[in-house]
Amino acid sequence: TTDQLQIHYQPLTRFLDGAPVGMEALLRWQHPTLGNIPPSDFITLAEHTDLIGPLTQFVLDRATADARDVERFDIRLSINVSARNLQDRRFPSGVFRALDQAGVDPTRLELEITESAIAREPERSLFAITGLREAGVRIAIDDFGTGYSSFAMLRDFPVDRLKIDGSFV
């Protein structure tokens, strides 16, 4: 049930001066008998089922509502999305619905997408990414350099930020 799911916020700061620039929404599952279940366990399972869509929508709805409450700080909200989300043609409308219901400007939202998600089905990913960016949503590639890297991909996909994986550096 959703009362076991919690969103934790990791601050995003500017490297040069440490000023806050955003917050990343991280989903956590506190099971009543099993305790804290790591995201690597339940997100992977959700990605292989039809549960990833509703799970991502839950995060979008809750995090955008929370972002409305910190709007005066002018910080960005960052949310991780799955390859399965990008393949779902209904995903962009779910993003826009969450933003609209929370009253949050699309320019305050950044979706983090792993490079493997883009590489899996680049045409469908590009369709979703393009529509979201045209509305003002920012796109970040997460974990760049983890095996699917191609700098040509950066030329072909409209992204705002690149998060380079530590193993690549």
C-alpha positions in Angstrom: 0.0 0.0 0.0 1.1 3.6 -0.6 1.4 4.3 3.2 4.5 2.2 3.1 6.1 4.3 0.4 8.0 7.4 1.3 9.7 10.1 -0.7 13.0 11.3 0.7 14.6 14.4 -0.7 18.3 14.6 -1.4 19.5 18.2 -1.7 21.2 19.3 -5.0 23.8 22.0 -4.5 25.9 24.1 -6.8 29.5 22.9 -6.9 31.2 26.3 -6.7 29.5 27.7 -3.6 27.2 24.9 -2.2 24.1 27.0 -2.8 20.9 24.8 -3.0 19.6 24.5 -6.6 17.3 21.6 -6.3 16.1 18.4 -4.6 16.0 14.9 -5.9 12.9 12.8 -5.0 14.0 9.3 -3.9 11.4 6.6 -3.3 11.8 4.4 -0.3 9.7 1.4 0.8 9.3 0.7 4.5 7.7 -2.7 4.7 5.9 -3.4 8.0 7.6 -6.8 8.5 10.5 -6.9 6.1 11.8 -3.4 7.1 13.5 -1.1 4.6 13.5 -2.6 1.2 16.3 -1.2 -1.0 15.2 0.6 -4.2 17.4 -1.6 -6.3 15.2 -4.5 -5.2 11.7 -3.2 -5.7 12.3 -0.7 -8.6 13.9 -3.5 -10.7 10.9 -5.7 -10.0 8.5 -2.9 -10.8 10.3 -2.2 -14.1 9.6 -5.8 -15.2 5.9 -5.5 -14.5 3.2 -3.0 -15.1 3.7 -1.5 -11.7 6.4 0.9 -12.8 3.8 3.3 -14.3 1.6 3.7 -11.2 4.7 3.8 -9.0 6.3 6.6 -11.1 3.0 8.5 -11.1 2.8 8.2 -7.3 6.3 9.8 -7.1 5.3 12.5 -9.6 2.1 13.3 -7.8 3.6 13.4 -4.3 6.8 15.2 -5.2 5.2 17.9 -7.3 2.8 18.6 -4.5 5.7 18.9 -2.1 7.6 21.1 -4.6 4.7 23.5 -4.5 5.3 24.0 -0.8 9.0 25.1 -1.4 8.3 27.2 -4.5 9.5 30.4 -2.8 13.0 28.9 -2.7 13.1 28.7 -6.6 14.7 25.3 -6.7 14.4 22.5 -9.2 12.7 19.1 -8.5 14.4 16.1 -10.0 12.7 12.7 -10.4 14.2 9.5 -11.8 12.2 7.8 -14.6 12.4 4.4 -16.0 12.9 3.1 -19.6 9.4 1.6 -19.3 8.0 5.1 -18.5 9.5 6.5 -21.7 8.0 3.7 -23.8 4.5 4.4 -22.4 2.8 7.0 -24.6 0.7 8.0 -21.7 3.7 9.0 -19.6 4.0 12.7 -20.7 0.3 13.3 -20.0 0.8 11.9 -16.5 3.7 14.3 -16.0 1.6 17.2 -17.2 -1.3 16.2 -15.0 0.8 16.0 -11.9 2.3 19.4 -12.6 -1.1 20.9 -13.3 -2.7 19.5 -10.2 0.1 20.7 -8.0 0.3 24.1 -9.7 4.0 23.7 -10.4 5.6 25.3 -13.4 7.1 22.7 -15.8 10.4 24.5 -15.9 10.9 23.6 -12.2 10.8 19.8 -13.0 13.8 17.8 -14.2 13.4 14.2 -15.2 16.5 12.0 -14.8 16.8 9.3 -17.4 19.6 6.7 -17.5 21.5 6.5 -20.8 20.5 2.8 -21.0 16.9 3.8 -21.0 17.5 6.0 -24.0 19.6 3.4 -25.8 16.9 0.7 -25.4 14.4 2.3 -27.8 15.8 5.7 -28.9 13.0 6.7 -31.3 10.3 6.2 -28.6 12.4 7.8 -26.0 13.0 10.8 -28.2 9.3 11.2 -28.8 8.6 11.4 -25.0 11.6 13.6 -24.3 10.9 16.1 -27.1 7.3 16.6 -26.0 8.3 17.1 -22.4 11.1 19.5 -23.2 8.9 21.6 -25.5 6.6 22.2 -22.5 9.6 23.3 -20.4 10.5 20.2 -18.4 14.2 19.7 -18.1 15.9 16.4 -19.0 19.0 15.0 -17.4 20.9 11.9 -18.5 21.9 10.0 -15.3 24.7 7.5 -15.0 26.4 8.6 -18.3 29.3 6.3 -19.1 28.0 3.0 -17.7 28.3 1.0 -20.9 26.0 2.6 -23.5 28.0 5.8 -23.9 28.1 7.6 -27.1 28.8 11.2 -27.4 26.8 11.1 -30.6 23.7 10.3 -28.4 24.2 13.7 -26.8 23.9 15.4 -30.1 20.7 13.5 -31.0 18.9 13.9 -27.7 17.7 17.3 -26.3 19.1 17.2 -22.8 19.8 19.9 -20.3 22.2 18.2 -17.9 24.6 15.3 -17.9 25.4 13.3 -14.8 28.6 11.4 -15.4 28.9 8.1 -13.6 31.9 7.9 -11.3 33.2 4.8 -13.0 33.5 6.7 -16.3 35.6 9.4 -14.7 
